[in-house]
Amino acid sequence: MVKSPFPWAELAQIGFGELRLSPKAFWASSPRELTLAMQAKQKMFGHAAPLERQRMAELMADFPDGDKYEP
């Protein structure tokens, strides 16, 4: 039986990109811990779809940064 190599690249993308872990925290975590953390994040926040360019422009117009914003 041929085993597939461990998917370190995909796990790193989840750890650094989705969970925003530091390298130290990522490498100190086990694959099981990373999986549980990702499952918890998905349960809490759901699966967010990336913003379309038009929607991002609308949000930037509605909620500008800087001194111009007044609640």
DRENDRENTI-771817 format. One line per 3 residues: number of its first residue (from 1); their letters; for each residue x, y, z of N, C-alpha, C, O. Coordinates in steps of 0.05 Angstrom, whole numbers, plus 5000, padded with zeros to 4 digits. Example, Ala and Ser with C-alpha at 12.3 -4.5 7.8 and 13.67 -1.06 7.14 Angstrom:
BEGIN
1> AS> 5264:4886:5156:5246:4910:5156:5264:4934:5156:5285:4934:5169  5257:4955:5142:5273:4979:5143:5258:5001:5157:5268:5023:5161
This chain:
BEGIN
1> MVK> 5017:4976:5000:5000:5000:5000:5018:5025:5000:5036:5028:5017  5013:5043:4981:5028:5068:4979:5014:5090:4995:4990:5095:4991  5029:5102:5012:5018:5124:5028:5023:5150:5015:5044:5155:5003
4> SPF> 5004:5168:5016:5007:5195:5006:5024:5211:5025:5023:5207:5049  5040:5230:5015:5055:5247:5034:5037:5264:5051:5015:5271:5042  5046:5271:5074:5029:5287:5092:5025:5314:5079:5044:5326:5069
7> PWA> 5000:5325:5080:4994:5350:5066:5002:5375:5082:4985:5391:5090  5028:5378:5085:5038:5401:5101:5030:5428:5088:5024:5446:5103  5031:5430:5062:5024:5456:5049:4996:5464:5056:4991:5487:5062
10> ELA> 4977:5445:5053:4949:5452:5059:4945:5458:5088:4930:5476:5095  4959:5443:5106:4956:5448:5134:4968:5475:5142:4957:5490:5158  4990:5483:5129:5002:5509:5134:4984:5531:5124:4982:5552:5137
13> QIG> 4971:5527:5102:4952:5547:5092:4929:5552:5112:4921:5574:5116  4919:5530:5123:4898:5533:5143:4909:5546:5168:4897:5564:5179  4932:5537:5178:4944:5548:5203:4951:5577:5201:4944:5593:5218
16> FGE> 4965:5584:5179:4973:5612:5176:4951:5630:5165:4947:5653:5175  4937:5620:5145:4917:5637:5131:4890:5638:5146:4880:5660:5151  4879:5615:5152:4852:5614:5164:4853:5620:5194:4837:5636:5204
19> LRL> 4871:5607:5208:4873:5610:5237:4891:5633:5246:4890:5641:5269  4907:5643:5227:4926:5665:5232:4945:5660:5255:4949:5677:5272  4955:5636:5256:4974:5629:5276:5002:5639:5270:5009:5642:5247
22> SPK> 5018:5644:5291:5046:5651:5286:5060:5625:5279:5050:5603:5285  5084:5627:5266:5099:5603:5260:5104:5586:5285:5102:5561:5285  5111:5599:5307:5116:5585:5332:5091:5569:5341:5094:5546:5349
25> AFW> 5068:5582:5341:5043:5568:5349:5036:5546:5330:5027:5525:5338  5040:5551:5304:5033:5530:5284:5050:5505:5288:5039:5483:5290  5076:5508:5290:5094:5485:5293:5092:5472:5320:5100:5449:5323
28> ASS> 5081:5486:5340:5077:5474:5366:5051:5458:5368:5047:5443:5386  5034:5461:5348:5008:5448:5347:5009:5422:5333:5025:5418:5314  4993:5403:5342:4992:5377:5328:4971:5380:5306:4954:5398:5306
31> PRE> 4972:5362:5286:4951:5362:5265:4923:5360:5277:4904:5373:5267  4920:5344:5298:4894:5341:5311:4885:5368:5323:4862:5376:5321  4903:5382:5336:4896:5408:5348:4889:5428:5326:4870:5444:5330
34> LTL> 4903:5428:5304:4897:5447:5282:4870:5440:5270:4854:5458:5264  4864:5415:5267:4838:5406:5257:4815:5415:5276:4795:5426:5266  4819:5411:5301:4798:5420:5321:4795:5450:5321:4772:5460:5322
37> AMQ> 4816:5465:5319:4815:5494:5318:4800:5503:5293:4783:5522:5294  4805:5491:5270:4792:5498:5245:4762:5491:5247:4745:5507:5238  4756:5468:5258:4727:5461:5261:4713:5480:5279:4690:5488:5274
40> AKQ> 4726:5489:5301:4713:5508:5319:4709:5535:5305:4688:5548:5308  4729:5544:5289:4726:5569:5275:4703:5568:5255:4687:5586:5253  4700:5545:5240:4679:5542:5221:4652:5541:5235:4632:5552:5225
43> KMF> 4651:5529:5258:4625:5527:5273:4617:5555:5283:4593:5561:5282  4636:5571:5292:4630:5597:5302:4624:5617:5280:4605:5633:5283  4639:5617:5259:4637:5638:5239:4626:5629:5212:4620:5645:5195
46> GHA> 4623:5603:5208:4613:5593:5183:4634:5595:5161:4657:5602:5166  4626:5589:5137:4644:5590:5114:4639:5617:5100:4618:5621:5087  4657:5635:5103:4655:5661:5090:4664:5660:5061:4686:5649:5055
49> APL> 4648:5670:5044:4656:5672:5015:4673:5697:5011:4668:5717:5025  4692:5697:4993:4707:5721:4988:4689:5743:4976:4670:5737:4962  4696:5768:4982:4681:5790:4972:4686:5795:4943:4709:5792:4933
52> ERQ> 4665:5801:4928:4668:5809:4901:4679:5838:4901:4675:5853:4920  4693:5846:4880:4705:5872:4878:4684:5895:4882:4689:5914:4896  4661:5892:4869:4640:5912:4871:4630:5915:4900:4626:5937:4910
55> RMA> 4626:5892:4914:4616:5893:4942:4637:5906:4960:4630:5921:4978  4663:5900:4955:4684:5913:4970:4684:5943:4966:4688:5958:4985  4680:5952:4942:4679:5981:4936:4656:5994:4950:4658:6016:4961
58> ELM> 4633:5980:4950:4609:5991:4964:4615:5993:4994:4608:6013:5007  4627:5973:5006:4633:5974:5035:4653:5996:5041:4650:6010:5062  4673:5999:5024:4692:6020:5028:4680:6048:5026:4687:6066:5041
61> ADF> 4660:6051:5009:4646:6077:5006:4628:6082:5030:4626:6104:5040  4615:6061:5040:4597:6063:5063:4612:6067:5089:4601:6079:5108  4636:6055:5092:4651:6055:5117:4679:6064:5112:4698:6047:5114
64> PDG> 4684:6089:5105:4711:6098:5098:4728:6100:5123:4719:6104:5146  4754:6097:5119:4774:6100:5141:4780:6129:5144:4776:6145:5126  4790:6137:5167:4800:6164:5171:4781:6182:5186:4761:6173:5197
67> DKY> 4787:6208:5184:4772:6228:5199:4744:6233:5187:4727:6246:5201  4739:6225:5163:4714:6232:5150:4691:6216:5161:4668:6224:5157  4696:6193:5174:4674:6176:5184:4663:6187:5210:4677:6192:5229
70> EP> 4636:6191:5210:4622:6199:5233:4599:6180:5238:4581:6178:5220  4598:6167:5261:4576:6148:5265:4549:6161:5269:4529:6148:5273
